[in-house]
Amino acid sequence: MYRIFLVEDEVVIRKGIVNSIPWEREGLNLVGEASDGEVAYPLIMKEKPDILLTDIRMPFMDGLELCRLVKKDLPQIKIIILSGFNEFDYAKTAIQLGVTDYLLKPINSTQLLEAIHKVTDQIEREQELSKLMERYRLEQEETAIRDRNRLFQELVSGNRPVQELLELSGELSIPLSSAWYNIVLLKATSIHHAADEYSPSVVAVDKIVTEQADQLHCMIFDRGLEGKALLFQADSEEELVRLQSEMLDEIVRMLKAYPQIRYFGGIGQPVSRISALPESFRKAGKGFAHRFFVEENMIVDSDRLFLGQMDAASEEIDLSHIKSSQIDRDGIKSFLRVGDQKEAGYFVEEFFQEINASAMRSGLFRQYIVMDSYFCVADFMEEIGAPRECIEQPDPASGVFQNEEMAQRYVIRIMEEAVRQRETVSGNRYRDVVAESLAYIAENYANEDLTLNMIASHVNFSPNHFSMIFSQQTGQTFIRYLTDYRMNKARELLKCTSKKSSEISAEVGYKDSHYFSYLFKKTQGMTPTQYRGGDSAQET
């Protein structure tokens, strides 16, 4: 029901309006009345009506001044002026204030109702448009995440000509026309949740990072479990470094308010051309892979990670000083659980650099490292239920123990294979997650408040990750799927029941039956009445 507030200083006229209109029967609710603007204003602020009916000439505060104050605080309110003065200046001022209609007294209840219903029709159209725009915004938001992620992969893969990359970025309204570029990889996780689980703190941190990126015109790309990729652009290398430092310092400062969040970032190498972005990404990935070796929050530059490392040539090989605890088995397991296949090379490179450099010149120690890595990977395969036989066993005849380079290549191979197997197993898991989410939609589609965040929380996934998985598995955004599901249910009810459209609207998740009819026509190409077969008597 639409809420009405009446302001009229003449008691006889005010009471006549109040008593002559069957408000409830007309779908209206008279929430208050007052004799002048001064009395009315606080009551209007409290009740927040949809429509204000007000006289112009009143004591203490006239109608035009009241309209000015109310429109400032409640810009969506509709105002109908009631006036006995047919003067152009009044009408002109009313138009400037955004008054919806201007009626001259005397006016009967029929004329007033006509004017009110004309305004309520306008409110309905605006609400329909607002809801449609919100639905469109949410769907575009989901699609944008997917398309932006695709663009980022193209930028860092080096597989497409620069001209095509520029055309693609133009289609997505992502400017790529600077003199210098750099990539920073950043990931935030909750210490209380697994990497892909729903966490309100991580959602809040994602919002912080996104807002900071927007303020500094930095491009941000969502990489699912791998966090965010930030693409900095500037006209000079000095400006690029300044901009990058300014934003990262601010993000770190703001993240201190979330002690339950662990964050890590890898800074790439500034480059002066788009075609060099794969190298910037490689350097950022090298630094980002270091997260598996440290526990503290850090944003690191891969070129500066090991500047303090001892010169291996000056060391003597003494295996008695090498402890098995130096082998970071937890780091290997952590990488295998959440690392990306493309990161395996960076991880293993840093994994080997973390070990005493002189020891790696010992064939016996290299054999120990290789075997230990193999058993870590084999244990992980059993843990995820993947066949252990997929992992290449360390064969001395193949030369895996011959030198550090051969040993490193072998460990990279088995870790890449383990991640491939994990992705296969995860794919099955994701199918199960999406199946569960589809079942949840089937049970709750009638809830108008059903959102992507609500379902993500139900399946215990972060919203962004769930959105990407849902799109990949179903080929549709969540909003599109939910709308199609509701429309299909509405079609069933229209064909198989005699229920009114207003009842069907509520049953498929739309409290506003007018918006339901509008959306039905928008998506199905016809009104509910036309789809049913023209039985207009069933419609409301």
RODO-2510 file (C-alpha; in nm, 4 decimals, decimal comma):
residues 540
     n   res          X          Y          Z
     1     m     0,0000     0,0000     0,0000
     2     y     0,1202     0,3481    -0,0818
     3     r     0,1657     0,5828     0,2140
     4     i    -0,0006     0,9274     0,1973
     5     f     0,0490     1,2356     0,4174
     6     l    -0,1947     1,5287     0,4006
     7     v    -0,1176     1,8926     0,4937
     8     e    -0,4066     2,1412     0,4782
     9     d    -0,4736     2,4364     0,7112
    10     e    -0,8497     2,4530     0,6512
    11     v    -1,0000     2,1946     0,8840
    12     v    -1,3202     2,1446     0,6829
    13     i    -1,1286     2,0748     0,3614
    14     r    -0,8756     1,8493     0,5377
    15     k    -1,1432     1,6405     0,7116
    16     g    -1,3425     1,6261     0,3900
    17     i    -1,0467     1,4723     0,2076
    18     v    -0,9754     1,2324     0,4937
    19     n    -1,3359     1,1084     0,5139
    20     s    -1,4352     1,1075     0,1465
    21     i    -1,1740     0,8632     0,0159
    22     p    -1,1821     0,4850     0,0954
    23     w    -0,8044     0,4787     0,1426
    24     e    -0,7491     0,1076     0,2140
    25     r    -0,9848    -0,0062    -0,0608
    26     e    -0,7871     0,2051    -0,3046
    27     g    -0,4577     0,0488    -0,1942
    28     l    -0,3592     0,3591     0,0018
    29     n    -0,2619     0,4236     0,3628
    30     l    -0,3146     0,7699     0,5093
    31     v    -0,0275     0,7793     0,7590
    32     g    -0,0780     1,1321     0,8924
    33     e    -0,2249     1,4790     0,8595
    34     a    -0,1277     1,8275     0,9753
    35     s    -0,2520     2,1858     0,9608
    36     d     0,0692     2,3560     0,8516
    37     g     0,4219     2,2867     0,7273
    38     e     0,5936     2,3436     1,0620
    39     v     0,3839     2,0759     1,2336
    40     a     0,3954     1,8476     0,9315
    41     y     0,7715     1,8410     0,8705
    42     p     0,8856     1,6275     1,1686
    43     l     0,5891     1,3931     1,1185
    44     i     0,6777     1,3482     0,7505
    45     m     1,0414     1,2757     0,8423
    46     k     0,9167     1,0086     1,0821
    47     e     0,6574     0,8437     0,8549
    48     k     0,8471     0,8837     0,5237
    49     p     0,5346     0,8698     0,3029
    50     d     0,5388     0,7908    -0,0671
    51     i     0,3113     1,0846    -0,1545
    52     l     0,2666     1,4245     0,0085
    53     l    -0,0607     1,6177    -0,0482
    54     t    -0,0155     1,9784     0,0591
    55     d    -0,1813     2,3170     0,0321
    56     i     0,0378     2,6164    -0,0602
    57     r    -0,0830     2,9057     0,1556
    58     m    -0,0623     2,8044     0,5210
    59     p     0,0449     2,9824     0,8399
    60     f     0,3895     2,9376     1,0016
    61     m     0,5382     2,7468     0,7049
    62     d     0,3766     2,7484     0,3617
    63     g     0,3525     2,4520     0,1258
    64     l     0,6345     2,5569    -0,1057
    65     e     0,8834     2,5881     0,1815
    66     l     0,7659     2,2502     0,3142
    67     c     0,8173     2,0977    -0,0323
    68     r     1,1679     2,2438    -0,0467
    69     l     1,2659     2,0879     0,2891
    70     v     1,0993     1,7526     0,2247
    71     k     1,2483     1,7099    -0,1229
    72     k     1,5937     1,7785     0,0189
    73     d     1,5625     1,4976     0,2767
    74     l     1,3336     1,2604     0,0830
    75     p     1,4206     1,3084    -0,2857
    76     q     1,2076     1,0113    -0,3975
    77     i     0,8837     1,1455    -0,2454
    78     k     0,6052     1,2503    -0,4828
    79     i     0,4230     1,5766    -0,4111
    80     i     0,0783     1,6883    -0,5200
    81     i     0,0060     2,0566    -0,4607
    82     l    -0,3518     2,1593    -0,3713
    83     s    -0,4054     2,5294    -0,4298
    84     g    -0,6848     2,7798    -0,4739
    85     f    -0,4521     3,0286    -0,6378
    86     n    -0,4193     2,9897    -1,0130
    87     e    -0,1036     3,1932    -1,0415
    88     f     0,1870     3,1184    -1,2746
    89     d     0,4575     3,1937    -1,0148
    90     y     0,3257     2,9254    -0,7807
    91     a     0,3175     2,6645    -1,0562
    92     k     0,6641     2,7658    -1,1799
    93     t     0,8143     2,7376    -0,8296
    94     a     0,6412     2,4030    -0,7766
    95     i     0,7921     2,2681    -1,0996
    96     q     1,1372     2,3853    -0,9940
    97     l     1,0947     2,2006    -0,6631
    98     g     1,0106     1,8777    -0,8409
    99     v     0,6391     1,8719    -0,7584
   100     t     0,4631     1,5893    -0,9429
   101     d     0,1186     1,7479    -0,9881
   102     y    -0,0519     2,0824    -0,9262
   103     l    -0,4289     2,0747    -0,8619
   104     l    -0,6597     2,3728    -0,8291
   105     k    -0,9285     2,3857    -0,5644
   106     p    -1,2086     2,3096    -0,5395
   107     i    -1,1415     1,9439    -0,6177
   108     n    -1,3648     1,6447    -0,5520
   109     s    -1,2578     1,3014    -0,4264
   110     t    -1,2797     1,1430    -0,7710
   111     q    -1,0437     1,3985    -0,9232
   112     l    -0,8049     1,3677    -0,6293
   113     l    -0,8041     0,9880    -0,6527
   114     e    -0,7322     1,0084    -1,0242
   115     a    -0,4332     1,2317    -0,9526
   116     i    -0,3106     1,0042    -0,6715
   117     h    -0,3384     0,6887    -0,8834
   118     k    -0,1597     0,8642    -1,1650
   119     v     0,1275     0,9262    -0,9231
   120     t     0,1233     0,5705    -0,7860
   121     d     0,1469     0,4419    -1,1437
   122     q     0,4547     0,6595    -1,1873
   123     i     0,6025     0,5215    -0,8625
   124     e     0,5406     0,1656    -0,9849
   125     r     0,7158     0,2352    -1,3148
   126     e     1,0112     0,3883    -1,1349
   127     q     1,0321     0,0940    -0,8928
   128     e     1,0157    -0,1522    -1,1807
   129     l     1,2918     0,0322    -1,3616
   130     s     1,4986     0,0542    -1,0421
   131     k     1,4698    -0,3194    -0,9766
   132     l     1,5434    -0,3996    -1,3377
   133     m     1,8502    -0,1766    -1,3293
   134     e     1,9683    -0,3399    -1,0071
   135     r     1,9245    -0,6848    -1,1575
   136     y     2,1112    -0,5689    -1,4674
   137     r     2,3877    -0,4191    -1,2500
   138     l     2,4349    -0,7424    -1,0551
   139     e     2,4419    -0,9499    -1,3708
   140     q     2,6880    -0,7120    -1,5360
   141     e     2,9017    -0,7218    -1,2224
   142     e     2,9246    -1,1005    -1,2407
   143     t     2,9928    -1,0938    -1,6130
   144     a     3,2560    -0,8224    -1,5690
   145     i     3,4497    -1,0327    -1,3174
   146     r     3,4613    -1,3193    -1,5656
   147     d     3,5516    -1,0995    -1,8660
   148     r     3,8144    -0,9005    -1,6762
   149     n     3,9743    -1,2216    -1,5564
   150     r     3,9842    -1,3462    -1,9149
   151     l     4,1520    -1,0203    -2,0251
   152     f     4,4143    -1,0501    -1,7509
   153     q     4,4985    -1,4048    -1,8561
   154     e     4,5408    -1,2844    -2,2136
   155     l     4,7631    -0,9953    -2,1022
   156     v     5,0024    -1,2152    -1,9043
   157     s     5,0034    -1,5168    -2,1356
   158     g     5,1772    -1,3380    -2,4233
   159     n     4,9735    -1,5379    -2,6754
   160     r     4,7833    -1,2531    -2,8433
   161     p     4,9038    -0,9518    -3,0448
   162     v     4,8975    -0,6164    -2,8682
   163     q     4,6374    -0,4847    -3,1133
   164     e     4,3921    -0,7591    -3,0149
   165     l     4,4587    -0,6959    -2,6448
   166     l     4,3830    -0,3268    -2,6917
   167     e     4,0615    -0,4069    -2,8778
   168     l     3,9539    -0,6474    -2,6035
   169     s     4,0362    -0,3975    -2,3280
   170     g     3,8403    -0,1322    -2,5170
   171     e     3,5338    -0,3569    -2,5297
   172     l     3,5576    -0,3940    -2,1506
   173     s     3,6230    -0,0196    -2,0954
   174     i     3,9604    -0,0969    -1,9379
   175     p     4,2158     0,1644    -2,0520
   176     l     4,5625     0,0370    -2,1483
   177     s     4,7417     0,3423    -2,2851
   178     s     5,0193     0,4269    -2,0410
   179     a     5,3964     0,4452    -2,0780
   180     w     5,4708     0,2144    -1,7827
   181     y     5,2985    -0,0864    -1,6276
   182     n     5,3463    -0,3188    -1,3331
   183     i     5,1590    -0,6111    -1,1805
   184     v     5,1136    -0,6866    -0,8112
   185     l     4,9571    -1,0112    -0,6911
   186     l     4,7777    -0,9874    -0,3575
   187     k     4,5894    -1,2439    -0,1522
   188     a     4,4073    -1,2171     0,1816
   189     t     4,2857    -1,5200     0,3763
   190     s     4,1258    -1,5741     0,7154
   191     i     4,3346    -1,7675     0,9668
   192     h     4,0072    -1,9269     1,0803
   193     h     3,8893    -2,0483     0,7384
   194     a     4,0200    -2,2516     0,4479
   195     a     4,1294    -2,0572     0,1394
   196     d     3,8031    -2,1046    -0,0524
   197     e     3,5635    -2,0787     0,2418
   198     y     3,3202    -1,7959     0,3056
   199     s     3,4645    -1,5387     0,5452
   200     p     3,2983    -1,2019     0,6227
   201     s     3,6431    -1,0594     0,7053
   202     v     3,7843    -1,1583     0,3654
   203     v     3,4779    -1,0075     0,1935
   204     a     3,5398    -0,6813     0,3848
   205     v     3,9094    -0,6832     0,2924
   206     d     3,8261    -0,7468    -0,0749
   207     k     3,6055    -0,4383    -0,0622
   208     i     3,8892    -0,2322     0,0890
   209     v     4,1322    -0,3373    -0,1841
   210     t     3,8770    -0,2722    -0,4581
   211     e     3,7913     0,0738    -0,3229
   212     q     4,1579     0,1691    -0,2990
   213     a     4,2154     0,0502    -0,6555
   214     d     3,9186     0,2546    -0,7795
   215     q     4,0419     0,5697    -0,6056
   216     l     4,3853     0,5479    -0,7673
   217     h     4,2531     0,4287    -1,1065
   218     c     4,4373     0,0985    -1,0681
   219     m     4,2960    -0,1958    -1,2607
   220     i     4,1976    -0,4876    -1,0348
   221     f     4,1340    -0,8428    -1,1519
   222     d     3,9822    -1,1256    -0,9487
   223     r     4,1791    -1,4523    -0,9675
   224     g     3,9584    -1,6727    -0,7499
   225     l     4,1637    -1,8716    -0,5008
   226     e     4,4749    -1,6857    -0,6136
   227     g     4,3425    -1,3542    -0,4801
   228     k     4,3673    -1,0263    -0,6719
   229     a     4,5912    -0,8973    -0,9467
   230     l     4,6546    -0,5222    -0,9501
   231     l     4,7657    -0,3585    -1,2740
   232     f     4,9346    -0,0225    -1,2140
   233     q     4,9807     0,2277    -1,4960
   234     a     5,1672     0,5589    -1,5091
   235     d     5,3439     0,7968    -1,7471
   236     s     5,6850     0,7393    -1,5904
   237     e     5,8599     0,4677    -1,3939
   238     e     5,9044     0,7026    -1,0979
   239     e     5,5330     0,7861    -1,0904
   240     l     5,4491     0,4163    -1,1217
   241     v     5,6623     0,3234    -0,8198
   242     r     5,5180     0,6137    -0,6179
   243     l     5,1595     0,5232    -0,7045
   244     q     5,2219     0,1569    -0,6305
   245     s     5,3880     0,2285    -0,2930
   246     e     5,1158     0,4741    -0,1943
   247     m     4,8376     0,2251    -0,2565
   248     l     5,0084    -0,0775    -0,1026
   249     d     5,1067     0,1218     0,2086
   250     e     4,7465     0,2338     0,2496
   251     i     4,6135    -0,1206     0,2047
   252     v     4,8584    -0,2559     0,4618
   253     r     4,7599     0,0219     0,7037
   254     m     4,3909    -0,0596     0,6672
   255     l     4,4471    -0,4358     0,6965
   256     k     4,5947    -0,3865     1,0424
   257     a     4,2357    -0,3491     1,1620
   258     y     4,1822    -0,7174     1,0736
   259     p     4,4173    -0,9237     1,2944
   260     q     4,2389    -1,2415     1,1827
   261     i     4,3491    -1,1792     0,8211
   262     r     4,6743    -1,3022     0,6740
   263     y     4,7832    -1,1257     0,3580
   264     f     5,0690    -1,1666     0,1155
   265     g     5,1698    -0,9942    -0,2043
   266     g     5,4264    -1,0227    -0,4813
   267     i     5,5459    -0,7157    -0,6722
   268     g     5,6389    -0,7549    -1,0373
   269     q     5,8860    -0,5704    -1,2530
   270     p     5,7937    -0,2320    -1,4085
   271     v     5,7760    -0,2612    -1,7875
   272     s     5,7360     0,0005    -2,0600
   273     r     5,5175    -0,1935    -2,3026
   274     i     5,2076    -0,4126    -2,2908
   275     s     5,3875    -0,7003    -2,4621
   276     a     5,6271    -0,7145    -2,1624
   277     l     5,3491    -0,7708    -1,9074
   278     p     5,4127    -1,1506    -1,9020
   279     e     5,7597    -1,0757    -1,7604
   280     s     5,6121    -0,8435    -1,4969
   281     f     5,3645    -1,1180    -1,4080
   282     r     5,6420    -1,3776    -1,3898
   283     k     5,8369    -1,1622    -1,1443
   284     a     5,5229    -1,0950    -0,9382
   285     g     5,4504    -1,4694    -0,9350
   286     k     5,8020    -1,5428    -0,8162
   287     g     5,7553    -1,3104    -0,5204
   288     f     5,3996    -1,4318    -0,4599
   289     a     5,5177    -1,7947    -0,4388
   290     h     5,7295    -1,6947    -0,1381
   291     r     5,4091    -1,6937     0,0709
   292     f     5,4499    -2,0662     0,1234
   293     f     5,7772    -2,0107     0,3112
   294     v     5,6794    -1,7430     0,5617
   295     e     5,4085    -1,6978     0,8201
   296     e     5,4090    -1,3201     0,8610
   297     n     5,2174    -1,0688     0,6509
   298     m     5,4352    -0,9402     0,3676
   299     i     5,4325    -0,7733     0,0279
   300     v     5,7604    -0,8626    -0,1378
   301     d     5,9620    -0,7713    -0,4433
   302     s     6,1052    -1,0915    -0,5940
   303     d     6,4249    -0,9141    -0,7050
   304     r     6,5058    -0,8289    -0,3433
   305     l     6,4118    -1,1523    -0,1704
   306     f     6,7525    -1,3088    -0,1461
   307     l     6,9900    -1,0128    -0,1470
   308     g     7,1137    -1,1104     0,1993
   309     q     7,1720    -1,4759     0,1144
   310     m     7,5238    -1,6095     0,1703
   311     d     7,7471    -1,6753    -0,1278
   312     a     7,7329    -2,0522    -0,1799
   313     a     8,0850    -2,0620    -0,3206
   314     s     8,2293    -1,9467     0,0116
   315     e     8,0688    -2,2294     0,2104
   316     e     8,2016    -2,5743     0,2864
   317     i     7,9815    -2,8783     0,2412
   318     d     7,9066    -3,0244     0,5829
   319     l     7,6025    -3,2528     0,5875
   320     s     7,6270    -3,2883     0,9645
   321     h     7,4966    -2,9325     0,9928
   322     i     7,1940    -3,0025     0,7731
   323     k     6,8837    -3,1019     0,9686
   324     s     6,5820    -3,2690     0,8183
   325     s     6,3708    -2,9952     0,9754
   326     q     6,5188    -2,7586     0,7160
   327     i     6,3087    -2,9319     0,4532
   328     d     5,9840    -2,7369     0,4515
   329     r     5,7335    -3,0203     0,4145
   330     d     5,4531    -2,7953     0,5376
   331     g     5,5413    -2,5442     0,2651
   332     i     5,5177    -2,8168     0,0001
   333     k     5,1819    -2,9358     0,1333
   334     s     5,0545    -2,5776     0,1517
   335     f     5,1496    -2,5144    -0,2098
   336     l     4,9929    -2,8388    -0,3264
   337     r     4,6660    -2,7454    -0,1581
   338     v     4,6220    -2,3934    -0,2990
   339     g     4,9072    -2,3186    -0,5403
   340     d     4,8626    -2,2766    -0,9134
   341     q     5,0252    -2,5085    -1,1681
   342     k     5,1992    -2,2110    -1,3296
   343     e     5,3540    -2,1224    -0,9947
   344     a     5,5234    -2,4592    -0,9457
   345     g     5,8481    -2,3429    -1,1076
   346     y     5,8670    -2,0314    -0,8898
   347     f     5,7848    -2,2298    -0,5783
   348     v     6,0462    -2,4994    -0,6385
   349     e     6,3083    -2,2382    -0,7265
   350     e     6,2525    -2,0622    -0,3961
   351     f     6,2170    -2,3923    -0,2128
   352     f     6,5664    -2,4900    -0,3247
   353     q     6,7039    -2,1457    -0,2396
   354     e     6,5680    -2,1784     0,1143
   355     i     6,7917    -2,4837     0,1661
   356     n     7,1600    -2,4493     0,2636
   357     a     7,3228    -2,3740    -0,0725
   358     s     7,6429    -2,5687    -0,0113
   359     a     7,4522    -2,8829     0,0796
   360     m     7,2886    -2,8958    -0,2627
   361     r     7,6298    -2,9728    -0,4136
   362     s     7,6212    -3,3061    -0,2334
   363     g     7,4717    -3,5910    -0,4390
   364     l     7,3651    -3,7647    -0,1187
   365     f     7,1786    -3,4576     0,0036
   366     r     7,0171    -3,3991    -0,3376
   367     q     6,8920    -3,7558    -0,3272
   368     y     6,7467    -3,6906     0,0179
   369     i     6,5704    -3,3734    -0,1037
   370     v     6,4276    -3,5434    -0,4125
   371     m     6,3037    -3,8487    -0,2214
   372     d     6,1538    -3,6367     0,0549
   373     s     5,9745    -3,4204    -0,2035
   374     y     5,8455    -3,7315    -0,3776
   375     f     5,6987    -3,8756    -0,0584
   376     c     5,5396    -3,5403     0,0320
   377     v     5,3703    -3,5297    -0,3082
   378     a     5,2702    -3,8979    -0,2905
   379     d     5,1143    -3,8433     0,0538
   380     f     4,9208    -3,5463    -0,0819
   381     m     4,7901    -3,7579    -0,3699
   382     e     4,6534    -4,0108    -0,1224
   383     e     4,5087    -3,7302     0,0861
   384     i     4,2989    -3,5970    -0,2042
   385     g     4,2079    -3,9439    -0,3296
   386     a     4,4076    -3,9220    -0,6531
   387     p     4,6025    -4,2205    -0,7923
   388     r     4,9568    -4,2182    -0,6576
   389     e     5,0761    -4,3919    -0,9757
   390     c     5,0298    -4,0620    -1,1647
   391     i     5,3429    -3,9309    -0,9982
   392     e     5,6729    -4,0113    -1,1684
   393     q     5,8987    -4,2065    -0,9341
   394     p     6,2589    -4,0798    -0,8921
   395     d     6,4689    -4,3056    -1,1130
   396     p     6,8495    -4,2652    -1,0675
   397     a     6,8946    -4,3766    -1,4273
   398     s     6,7059    -4,0681    -1,5447
   399     g     6,9650    -3,8419    -1,3846
   400     v     6,7345    -3,6775    -1,1273
   401     f     7,0132    -3,6867    -0,8670
   402     q     7,2884    -3,5788    -1,1077
   403     n     7,2897    -3,2072    -1,0211
   404     e     7,0752    -2,9390    -0,8630
   405     e     6,9169    -2,8393    -1,1951
   406     m     6,8045    -3,1963    -1,2727
   407     a     6,6716    -3,2397    -0,9206
   408     q     6,4811    -2,9142    -0,9441
   409     r     6,3251    -3,0062    -1,2810
   410     y     6,2080    -3,3385    -1,1403
   411     v     6,0433    -3,1792    -0,8357
   412     i     5,8710    -2,9241    -1,0617
   413     r     5,7324    -3,2044    -1,2807
   414     i     5,5825    -3,4051    -0,9963
   415     m     5,4358    -3,0950    -0,8303
   416     e     5,2767    -2,9776    -1,1561
   417     e     5,1224    -3,3214    -1,1983
   418     a     4,9958    -3,3196    -0,8392
   419     v     4,8288    -2,9799    -0,8957
   420     r     4,6738    -3,1109    -1,2196
   421     q     4,5305    -3,4047    -1,0266
   422     r     4,4062    -3,1697    -0,7556
   423     e     4,2262    -2,9601    -1,0174
   424     t     4,0585    -3,2737    -1,1524
   425     v     3,9441    -3,3694    -0,8049
   426     s     3,8438    -3,0062    -0,7366
   427     g     3,6423    -3,0011    -1,0582
   428     n     3,4367    -3,2874    -0,9223
   429     r     3,4062    -3,1040    -0,5933
   430     y     3,2981    -2,7858    -0,7694
   431     r     3,0328    -2,9800    -0,9560
   432     d     2,9059    -3,1037    -0,6202
   433     v     2,9098    -2,7483    -0,4805
   434     v     2,7154    -2,6109    -0,7778
   435     a     2,4708    -2,9024    -0,7568
   436     e     2,4148    -2,8159    -0,3904
   437     s     2,3662    -2,4490    -0,4784
   438     l     2,1141    -2,5375    -0,7503
   439     a     1,9242    -2,7485    -0,4985
   440     y     1,9296    -2,4536    -0,2584
   441     i     1,7876    -2,2274    -0,5303
   442     a     1,5139    -2,4831    -0,6004
   443     e     1,4169    -2,4770    -0,2323
   444     n     1,4453    -2,1015    -0,1758
   445     y     1,3665    -1,9278    -0,5069
   446     a     1,0455    -1,7892    -0,3532
   447     n     1,2559    -1,5831    -0,1110
   448     e     1,2838    -1,2374    -0,2674
   449     d     1,5999    -1,1722    -0,0645
   450     l     1,7889    -1,4676    -0,2118
   451     t     2,1352    -1,3421    -0,3136
   452     l     2,4665    -1,4748    -0,4409
   453     n     2,6248    -1,3970    -0,1033
   454     m     2,3566    -1,5970     0,0755
   455     i     2,4183    -1,9066    -0,1377
   456     a     2,7972    -1,8623    -0,1198
   457     s     2,7673    -1,8627     0,2579
   458     h     2,5447    -2,1729     0,2441
   459     v     2,8012    -2,3730     0,0445
   460     n     3,0825    -2,2142     0,2500
   461     f     3,2608    -2,0459    -0,0414
   462     s     3,3863    -1,6910    -0,0794
   463     p     3,1365    -1,4909    -0,2953
   464     n     3,3826    -1,4070    -0,5749
   465     h     3,5122    -1,7624    -0,5985
   466     f     3,1595    -1,9035    -0,5931
   467     s     3,0516    -1,6612    -0,8672
   468     m     3,3365    -1,7766    -1,0924
   469     i     3,2697    -2,1459    -1,0248
   470     f     2,8942    -2,1046    -1,0815
   471     s     2,9506    -1,9339    -1,4176
   472     q     3,2072    -2,1919    -1,5270
   473     q     2,9879    -2,4876    -1,4324
   474     t     2,6504    -2,3579    -1,5554
   475     g     2,7514    -2,1203    -1,8364
   476     q     2,5333    -1,8501    -1,6764
   477     t     2,5744    -1,5836    -1,4142
   478     f     2,3926    -1,6455    -1,0869
   479     i     2,1450    -1,3601    -1,1474
   480     r     2,0594    -1,4878    -1,4956
   481     y     2,0117    -1,8428    -1,3714
   482     l     1,7892    -1,7345    -1,0803
   483     t     1,5740    -1,5137    -1,3033
   484     d     1,5328    -1,7893    -1,5645
   485     y     1,4459    -2,0399    -1,2908
   486     r     1,1795    -1,8095    -1,1460
   487     m     1,0342    -1,7324    -1,4886
   488     n     1,0125    -2,1034    -1,5726
   489     k     0,8279    -2,1662    -1,2458
   490     a     0,5943    -1,8767    -1,3243
   491     r     0,5197    -2,0232    -1,6680
   492     e     0,4329    -2,3574    -1,5078
   493     l     0,1958    -2,1904    -1,2620
   494     l     0,0341    -1,9779    -1,5326
   495     k    -0,0367    -2,2838    -1,7497
   496     c    -0,1185    -2,5377    -1,4796
   497     t    -0,3118    -2,3351    -1,2190
   498     s    -0,5830    -2,0713    -1,2036
   499     k    -0,3896    -1,8575    -0,9588
   500     k    -0,3781    -1,4839    -1,0091
   501     s    -0,0602    -1,3182    -1,1288
   502     s    -0,0204    -1,1481    -0,7902
   503     e    -0,0207    -1,4903    -0,6200
   504     i     0,2193    -1,6397    -0,8723
   505     s     0,4453    -1,3374    -0,8350
   506     a     0,4804    -1,3981    -0,4606
   507     e     0,5321    -1,7720    -0,5125
   508     v     0,8286    -1,7203    -0,7438
   509     g     1,0054    -1,4588    -0,5321
   510     y     0,8638    -1,1211    -0,6343
   511     k     0,6626    -0,9319    -0,3726
   512     d     0,5889    -0,6589    -0,6232
   513     s     0,3464    -0,8103    -0,8738
   514     h     0,3869    -0,5140    -1,1087
   515     y     0,7612    -0,5702    -1,1254
   516     f     0,6989    -0,9417    -1,1835
   517     s     0,4717    -0,8644    -1,4802
   518     y     0,7216    -0,6161    -1,6171
   519     l     1,0110    -0,8631    -1,5839
   520     f     0,8051    -1,1482    -1,7287
   521     k     0,7305    -0,9443    -2,0407
   522     k     1,0936    -0,8321    -2,0604
   523     t     1,2288    -1,1883    -2,0498
   524     q     0,9495    -1,3852    -2,2169
   525     g     0,8360    -1,1367    -2,4806
   526     m     0,4755    -1,1251    -2,3593
   527     t     0,2708    -1,0439    -2,0519
   528     p     0,1588    -1,3159    -1,8063
   529     t    -0,1958    -1,2681    -1,9403
   530     q    -0,0869    -1,3242    -2,2997
   531     y     0,1184    -1,6287    -2,2018
   532     r    -0,1759    -1,7826    -2,0167
   533     g    -0,3931    -1,7398    -2,3225
   534     g    -0,5747    -1,4126    -2,2745
   535     d    -0,7783    -1,5004    -1,9635
   536     s    -0,7619    -1,1446    -1,8287
   537     a    -1,0149    -1,2255    -1,5589
   538     q    -0,7468    -1,4148    -1,3765
   539     e    -0,5131    -1,1180    -1,3667
   540     t    -0,4913    -0,8388    -1,1140
***
